[in-house]
Amino acid sequence: MSRQSTAEEIVAVCSRLYDRGLIAGQDGNVSVRLPSGHILVTPTGLSKVDVTPETIVELTPSGKQVTGGRGASSEVGMHLRIYRERPDVRAIVHAHPPVATAFGVVGRDFMDAVLPEVIFHLGRVPLVPFALPGTPALGDAMAPYLADHDAFLLASHGATTVGPTLQLAHQRMESLEHAARILHAAMQLGPVNRIRAEDVEALRRAREAARAGWDADAARTEVDEEDE
Ligand code: 13P
């Protein structure tokens, strides 16, 4: 994948987030770490459905902007912090999915083992204490959770998902909102049942086994990018 096709992939993910109602107005931001270490990120202040490949911003690993035009997302500090602390992460999606965010507004996390897909695709989803969006405090608030999680509910704000590919980071955001809707419906119907401990263990082992495959896929994509 070239820089151009990566920028196009970011634009496609922005459209999909918008089409599913996971962002509205100027919400959300998406980034990818290129094999060079530079980061492509959505610009600030646009409705993400209006982002084009030409408006995508390129940054050095330390956050210096190397493209002209609009500035980078106001959440770039969070993205850079995640890339610094997670060498395995190559893509980040931040959105405001309504039902998942509502869980974050009332202070509920997704740590309970209730849905197999959540355990397999997302793992445990911690609730990161509130920190002002767009400030270094947000990265600081996420820091204790970064090493061990791939999806984060941000209290009274939204959600962030990461992955070895943009495809996986985006799927995790969709899955998080879908699971939130299911859980919300289940909670109206009656007490929520937890999955048996041995089944949870089996799902966690399956997730660890699948992780090696995800990383291998991502590494193959990077080799392709370097070949171009
Ligand atoms: P940006 O347009 O600056 O990326 O901000 C959107 C957002 O969701 C802030 O949390």
Residues whose N, C-alpha, C, O or C-beta is under 5 A from the ligand:
A	BS01	13P	Q26 D27 G28 N29 P43 T44 G45 L46 S73 S74 E75 P133
